[in-house]
Amino acid sequence: MFNRKILAKVVFFLTDRLSLRSFIYLARLYSLAYYNFNIKSKSIVKENMKKIHLKFSIKQYLNFAQFLSENIYLYNNEIDLSRFVFHNLNLLDSALRLKNPVFLISVHYGNWELSGQALVKLGYRMTVMYEKKNDWIYEYIDSIRVKYGLKLMTREISLEGIEDEAKSGRIIVFLIDHKSENIALRQMNFLGMETELPYGWFRLIKKLKASPVCVLTRYERRKHNLYFFSGTGLDFADYYKKFEKMIKKDIFQYDFYNQMWKDIAR
């Protein structure tokens, strides 16, 4: 624990002294060493990509290094909204005007964490359904996540709790490719692989008559591009098919180390 605290102090000291670009370059250099020496991590990601007939690439680690370092950089710095491009953001505004509960649906792709921060910074009141982790690093990450008013809500919350949160005018955010023990699952083909994916969020949309809006963040031309599209009228499988099509445009921005893919690798 002592060594981890020293590491954290060094990292956050650097965020206070380096420019964002320099900090990202440093993180990418570290990721090259991580790629070569972290055998367990590398084998999990490699096996997951192999199962969907995709050859492993160092791009996966370089992207992860950039996105993680961008998030950590917020510990001592403000978010730069000029680095974001919002496509069809009016869909979210239109959904909010309907006065129904609004669900924002996304997946583990691009820098979804930083994009959430950008939306909250713009004034959108959002509550993210998430699974609290006990790893030491998440003490810092969770404090960064709530910096601009983002609210974290564990997946153990009751239906009534989610409904109350939605009725208060907050946007409920779900990452629909993250499995959890207390969430209903359904068999689904996603990225060419048969697996079980969360189904509870879809049932909630129907039960609460919510207005669903989807968003995917892709890093392109040194900007985080947020692509919004309507989820109204989509069936359960349609959501994953639409995200799958967008993910395939640059699949190495997908997080093949999230819980769903860890489960598959076993």
FIVEX-272956 format. One record per residue (C-alpha): residue in three letters; x, y, z. Coordinates in steps of 0.001 Angstrom, whole numbers, padded with zeros to 6 digits, always signed. Each point is the difference from the previous one (the first is absolute). Example, Ala and Ser with C-alpha at 12.3 -4.5 7.8 and 13.67 -1.06 7.14 Angstrom:
FIVEX-272956
ALA+012300-004500+007800/SER+001370+003440-000660/
***
This chain:
FIVEX-272956
MET+000000+000000+000000/PHE+002886+002363+000807/ASN+001457-000428-003499/ARG-003407+000605-001571/LYS-000412+003242+001929/ILE+003414+001154-001200/LEU-000944-000906-003577/ALA-003251+001975+000295/LYS+001846+003030+001382/VAL+002504-000121-002857/VAL-002730-000325-002640/PHE-002079+002871+001364/PHE+003118+002115+000461/LEU+000662-000463-003720/THR-003573+001003-000900/ASP+000680+003273+001797/ARG+003307+000620-001784/LEU-000366-001337-003544/SER-002208+001076-002870/LEU-002727-002450-000991/ARG+001859-000908-003191/SER+003224-000757+001911/PHE-001907-002013+002577/ILE-001649-002085-002747/TYR+003361-000652-001701/LEU+001449-001157+003316/ALA-002963-002304+000578/ARG+000420-001492-003453/LEU+003667-000721+000655/TYR-001000-001737+003216/SER-002638-002000-001890/LEU+002687-001442-002262/ALA+001738-001425+003063/TYR-003357-001163+001361/TYR-000685-001771-003294/ASN+003317-001833+000132/PHE+000084-000952+003685/ASN-003583-000361+001214/ILE-000489-003555-001222/LYS-003377-000596+001689/SER-001587+003162-001331/LYS+001397-000526-003467/SER-001198-003611-000165/ILE-003566+000916+001034/VAL-000324+002749-002594/LYS+001722-002107-002658/GLU-002270-002990+000593/ASN-003139+002134-000092/MET+000947+001572-003321/LYS+000992-003375-001407/LYS-003481-001372+000742/ILE-001519+002576-002333/HIS+002663-000705-002643/LEU+001831+003249+000605/LYS+003771+000191+000156/PHE+001354+001701+003095/SER+001537+003427-000532/ILE+002070+002305+002182/LYS-002564+002670-000993/GLN-002240-001484+002686/TYR+002520+000862+002718/LEU+000893+003400-001441/ASN-003675+000989-000124/PHE-000564-001238+003533/ALA+003041+001945+001214/GLN-001259+003221-001565/PHE-003570-000326+001251/LEU+001051-000914+003539/SER+002573+002791+000183/GLU-002581+002531-001247/ASN-002288-000985+002857/ILE+002723+000079+002640/TYR+001154+003406-001266/LEU-003293+001472+001260/TYR+001137-000561+003594/ASN+001944+003284-000082/ASN-001333+001606-003189/GLU-003191+001128-001678/ILE-001581-001750-002961/ASP+000549+001664-003374/LEU-003332+000021-001841/SER+001690+001174-003203/ARG+001275-003584-000404/PHE-003559-001290-000477/VAL-002332-000032-002995/PHE-003677-000712+000647/HIS-001997-001542-002855/ASN-003839+000176+000279/LEU+000089+001123+003634/ASN-003450+001485-000684/LEU-001398-003546+000328/LEU+000831+000057+003698/ASP-001514+003477+000410/SER-003195-001102-001786/ALA-000314-003062+002256/LEU+000342+002174+003108/ARG-002777+002314-001194/LEU-002442-002934-000099/LYS+000085-000147+003814/ASN+000271-003799-000065/PRO+002860-001797+001754/VAL+003060+000225-002262/PHE+002477-002872-000349/LEU+003368+000592-001647/ILE+001344-003269-001402/SER+003653-000624-000851/VAL+002743-002647-000078/HIS+003655-000362+001030/TYR+001438+001684-003059/GLY+002204+003040-000518/ASN+000340+002160+003073/TRP-003522-000430+001360/GLU+001143+001174+003442/LEU+001327+003343-001211/SER-003035+000502-002225/GLY-002282-000330+003000/GLN+002028+002664+001776/ALA-000335+002293-003027/LEU-003790-000382-000060/VAL-000282+000752+003710/LYS+002268+003015-000475/LEU-002436+001196-002691/GLY-002783-000079+002600/TYR-001646-003406-000506/ARG-000957-001593+003320/MET+001004-003650-000259/THR-000066-003050+002240/VAL+002132-002950-001107/MET-000842-003560+000974/TYR+003317-001576+000883/GLU+001612-002841+001912/LYS+002154+001223+002859/LYS+003467-001551+000044/ASN+002261-000380+003013/ASP+003321+000338-001850/TRP+002116+002783+001507/ILE+000136+002034-003229/TYR-003789+000402-000014/GLU+000155+002113+003145/TYR+001545+002639-002247/ILE-001980-000784-003163/ASP-003362+000258+001788/SER+000972+003376+001450/ILE+000868+001192-003516/ARG-003269-001332-001407/VAL-002130+002167+002293/LYS+002099+003147-000482/TYR-002626+001865-002049/GLY-003118-001418+001635/LEU-000330-003406-001609/LYS-001852-002306+002395/LEU+001046-003621+000458/MET-002629-002579+000834/THR+000812-003658+000603/ARG-001851-002651-001960/GLU-001486-001401+003195/ILE-002472+002896+000177/SER-003703-000906-000124/LEU-002324+000745-002896/GLU-001713+002596+002185/GLY+003339+001692+000617/ILE+000739+000251-003727/GLU-003518+001269-000666/ASP+000321+002696+002672/GLU+003354+001048-001416/ALA-001464+000261-003508/LYS-003050+001937+001171/SER+002298+002525+001665/GLY+001085+001018-003502/ARG+003368-001741-000054/ILE+001098-001966-003075/ILE+000562-003681+000838/VAL+003111-001365-001742/PHE+000562-003685-000776/LEU+003012-001703-001597/ILE-001814-002967-001503/ASP+003001-002257-000628/HIS+000918-000350+003664/LYS-001265-003094+001798/SER-000764-000150+003696/GLU-001239-002826+002219/ASN-003238+001751+000914/ILE-001001+000977-003554/ALA-002170-002190-002237/LEU+001859-001325-003043/ARG-001033-001152-003451/GLN+001891-001974-002647/MET+001212+002262-002774/ASN+002423+000076-002910/PHE+002283+002988+000459/LEU+003108+000706-002075/GLY-000253-003463-001507/MET-000157-001842+003317/GLU-002872-001725+001774/THR-000107+001239+003568/GLU-002382+001141+002729/LEU-000684+003725+000186/PRO-001962+002127+002495/TYR-003741+000134-000612/GLY-001281+001817+003090/TRP+000648+003501-001396/PHE-002251-000768-002998/ARG-002823-001164+002249/LEU+000343+003210+002010/ILE-000417+002123-003126/LYS-003270-001761-000742/LYS-001253-000013+003577/LEU+000726+003671+000661/LYS-000992+001080-003547/ALA+003330+001749-000181/SER+001441+001910-002943/PRO+003180-001846-001051/VAL+002885+001876-001627/CYS+003209-001775-001023/VAL+003505+001412-000209/LEU+003339-001371-001172/THR+003307+001837+000404/ARG+002731-000465-002586/TYR+003391+001734+000067/GLU+000570+001412-003486/ARG+002340+002696-001294/ARG+001105+000894+003549/LYS-003572+000608+001121/HIS-002471-002038+002051/ASN-003030-000294-002259/LEU-003291-000803+001735/TYR-002530-001560-002372/PHE-003577+000097+001298/PHE-002827-002041-001510/SER-003535-000752+001106/GLY-000872-003269+001712/THR-003753+000488-000410/GLY-001618-003035-001591/LEU+003151-002144+000154/ASP-000274-003602+001108/PHE+002522-001474+002456/ALA+002212-001467-002740/ASP-000194+003171-002105/TYR+001960+001998+002581/TYR+002938-002390-000099/LYS-000091-000237-003801/LYS+000180+003773-000378/PHE+002831+000330+002497/GLU+001789-002944-001586/LYS-000062+001684-003408/MET+001481+003208+001441/ILE+002619-001838+002085/LYS+001328-001837-003039/LYS+001117+003293-001570/ASP+002925-000058+002428/ILE-000278-003107+002121/PHE+003260+000666+001849/GLN-001745+002735+001981/TYR-002201-002653+001583/ASP+000810-001055+003566/PHE+000687-003719-000249/TYR+000941-000080+003660/ASN-003396+000866+001509/GLN-001886-002556+002093/MET-001903-001585-002885/TRP+003210-000854-001829/LYS+001752-001172+003150/ASP-002805-002514+000471/ILE+000328-001227-003580/ALA+003743-000572+000354/ARG-000425-002477+002839/
***
